[in-house]
Amino acid sequence: MKNIKVGLIGFGNRGSLYAKFIKENSERATLVAVADFKINDADVKERLAEYDVSNKFVSGADLLNAKLDLDLLIISSMDKYHYQEAKEAIELGYNILLEKPISTHVNEIKELEALADKKGVKVIVCHVLRYTIFYKQIKELIKSGKIGEIVNINATENVAFWHEAHSYVRGNWHNSKESGPQILTKCSHDMDILAWLMDKPIKKISSFGDLYWFKKENQPKNAAKRCFLCPLKDKCDFNCYKFYMNNREWLVPFIGRDLSDEKIDNFLKTSDYGRCVYDMDNDVVDHQIVNICFEDNTTASLTMNAFSRWCYRDIKVFGTKADIIGNFEERKIYVNYFDGTKEEIDINKLTTDFEGHGGGDRIMVNELLDYLLNNKKTDSLTLLHDSVISHLMSLKAEESRLKDGTVIDFNE
């Protein structure tokens, strides 16, 4: 059997997880090149030591300029680099596993789609929820016809107050000009699931949402610009010291594995992660709803909000014979048939692997390798064309939101 030569750009949380899964498939794939701007840091060197990687680079550009003999390039760099790195990789003829978002611009997304078709390369986008046992079970229920015709789907992504503060107020995705709208950077997963489950052409989209809470006018009186100076910090739910002293592993990508009190304190006193959540330069929404109308006038909706205690997704599918209610974090699916019978599917009894998006990350890598080696395409496999749809859904939803909920023609 051929052994796939794999390159990787971005050895952060996502990239290092993919590297782990490639190593698990050593009889089918080998990691031969890694690029990361922290490639020479002690922490990255330590994590890379378990891989026998012969080619190491400080940037994705350097890896691409080396024009290595690769069968697959994994791009898990920061969002703003995805388009350019993917474009150059396609030109080199590499198959790609691309972290979402593909790009934050419609013209760039369509350009990559056309270029991949022209070059005949396979581009798979990391819409990992499709691969989970949870969503596969819901898809199979729909395909079986047991719940009848699907009339409506309602999905909710509860981001959790602490996740919102960490990633979308203080973190890398807090400013849409630097990263993109949150409905794309966070919720393109959910858009992909809605499009995949409905499996129908989309007609129209509308959306409402706003940055309601995390802004200057809601900052408590006498609050400071930084938590360590704030006289109110002990009573504040968003006190960064509460966050990070109790969840030190969140800071590994920024300060390495030395998670001593002193190291964390120094980091919080000087970085955005120690700033007041009401005094940042964030502009992404903290709540948004999206309404989708399909060609046959069936509908779907997504609610994203930052004000939940826990981070979880739930979904409700309404058919003409039954409804489905599922909670992704509880790993339970309930089917309520109109004749009074019920069905419960406990995902915990179907798998024990919930590492990385409920187990989806590992399954995605395994299905990708099957696809590249044996041309075995599963129903879950998120090829570039499939992911273009979810990206356009997200971007058109944002267009609608910015136009005060104006209904947008999806095919315009």
C-alpha positions, -999 to +999 in steps of 0.1 A: +000+000+000+012+035-008+023+056+021+010+092+018+035+119+024+019+147+045+030+183+051+014+205+078+012+243+081+003+254+116+013+232+146-011+247+171-040+230+188-056+219+155-025+211+137-009+190+165-041+170+168-041+162+130-004+152+134-014+128+161-040+112+139-016+109+110+009+091+133-019+067+143-021+058+106+016+053+101+011+024+078-008+047+054+006+082+060+038+099+073+043+134+084+073+146+065+071+185+068+059+210+094+058+248+093+050+270+122+062+305+132+071+291+166+090+261+152+121+270+172+103+275+205+111+250+232+075+240+236+070+233+199+103+214+197+092+193+226+059+184+210+075+178+176+101+155+191+077+125+190+075+129+152+104+121+129+099+151+107+127+157+083+116+192+070+109+220+094+100+256+084+092+289+102+064+298+078+039+283+054+055+303+026+088+286+032+073+252+031+055+259-001+085+275-017+105+243-010+082+225-035+084+192-016+070+160-029+038+158-009+006+139-014-013+159+011-009+193+027-028+201+059-035+238+064-043+247+100-028+281+101-046+313+112-077+321+091-062+350+073-035+328+056-059+300+044-067+315+010-031+323-001-016+291+012-044+270-003-040+287-037-003+281-038-007+245-027-033+239-054-009+253-080+017+228-068-008+200-073-011+191-036-043+175-022-054+196+008-071+192+041-081+229+048-092+243+081-123+265+079-129+292+069-117+287+033-117+325+031-138+354+043-144+367+007-168+352-018-145+359-048-116+341-032-137+311-022-150+307-058-115+312-072-101+283-051-131+261-062-124+268-099-086+264-095-090+231-077-112+218-105-088+230-131-058+214-114-077+182-105-067+182-069-088+171-039-096+197-013-114+187+018-125+213+043-126+206+080-163+206+087-158+180+113-193+178+127-205+158+097-181+129+107-194+125+142-215+095+151-240+119+165-248+138+133-243+106+112-271+090+132-294+119+125-285+119+088-293+081+086-327+087+104-336+113+078-324+092+048-344+062+061-377+080+057-388+070+092-396+105+102-412+114+069-405+145+048-384+171+066-402+204+070-380+223+094-347+221+113-338+243+142-302+243+154-286+262+183-250+268+190-245+280+226-210+294+226-208+298+264-199+331+281-163+320+288-156+307+253-170+339+238-148+360+261-117+339+254-120+336+216-143+363+203-138+392+227-102+389+238-089+363+213-079+358+177-114+361+163-125+392+181-123+416+151-141+409+119-116+429+098-087+406+110-105+373+110-141+374+097-177+375+110-184+351+138-213+335+119-185+323+095-155+317+118-176+299+145-208+288+128-199+276+093-199+241+110-236+246+118-244+260+084-228+229+068-248+206+090-281+223+081-272+222+043-261+185+046-292+173+065-317+192+044-299+184+011-319+208-010-311+239-030-313+271-009-335+300-021-333+328+005-315+338+037-322+365+063-304+372+096-305+394+127-278+399+153-257+424+172-229+430+196-251+436+225-231+432+257-193+432+253-189+469+246-178+501+264-212+514+275-218+482+295-185+485+315-193+488+352-185+521+368-150+523+383-139+492+363-103+493+351-089+486+316-071+455+329-083+429+353-052+430+376-060+467+382-097+463+386-113+468+420-143+449+408-125+418+395-136+395+424-172+400+415-168+399+377-178+368+358-152+377+331-123+382+354-094+368+334-077+354+365-108+333+373-106+320+337-070+312+333-058+303+367-084+275+367-080+266+331-042+270+326-041+248+295-059+274+275-028+295+276-004+268+263-006+281+226+005+315+238+030+310+266+041+274+263+040+247+289+054+268+318+021+276+334+034+289+367+015+317+385+043+342+376+043+333+339+005+336+336+004+368+357+030+385+334+011+374+303-022+387+316-007+420+325+005+426+290-017+408+265-053+412+252-062+382+274-059+403+305-080+433+292-115+441+303-141+425+281-159+458+280-129+477+268-116+457+238-116+465+201-139+436+193-167+441+168-181+406+162-216+397+173-225+380+206-258+367+193-273+361+159-302+342+143-302+330+107-333+319+087-330+298+056-357+291+030-351+262+006-364+259-030-394+239-018-402+264+009-391+241+038-371+260+063-342+258+088-328+282+114-297+287+134-294+305+167-260+314+180-255+331+213-227+338+238-248+337+270-250+301+280-233+286+310-220+256+290-207+253+255-230+230+236-250+224+204-285+211+202-308+203+172-345+197+164-356+181+132-393+182+124-407+157+099-442+147+088-441+115+108-419+123+138-395+148+153-359+144+164-344+161+194-306+158+200-281+173+224-245+170+210-228+173+244-252+149+262-247+125+232-284+116+232-309+116+203-346+111+209-371+103+181-408+110+189-431+093+164-466+106+159-481+072+166-469+075+202-438+053+200-404+066+209-368+058+201-337+068+221-302+066+206-274+068+231-242+077+213-221+067+243-231+031+235-219+034+199-184+048+204-160+057+232-140+082+210-151+118+216-117+134+212-118+165+189-153+177+181-171+147+195-148+122+177-152+139+143-116+149+139-102+114+140-130+100+117-124+128+092-087+120+089-094+083+085-120+089+058-097+113+041-069+087+039-094+062+025-105+087-001-069+095-012-057+059-012-088+040-024-110+067-039-136+057-012-160+086-008-183+086+022-215+106+026-198+127+052-167+138+032-167+176+030-153+183-005-146+219-014-178+223-033-199+212-003-181+237+020-185+265-005-222+263+001-219+266+039-195+295+035-219+313+011-247+307+036-226+323+064-215+353+043-250+360+029-264+357+065-238+384+075-248+405+045-284+403+056-276+411+092-257+442+081-287+453+061-310+450+091-324+416+082-330+422+045-339+389+027-310+378+005-315+358-027-290+329-023-284+326-060-280+363-067 
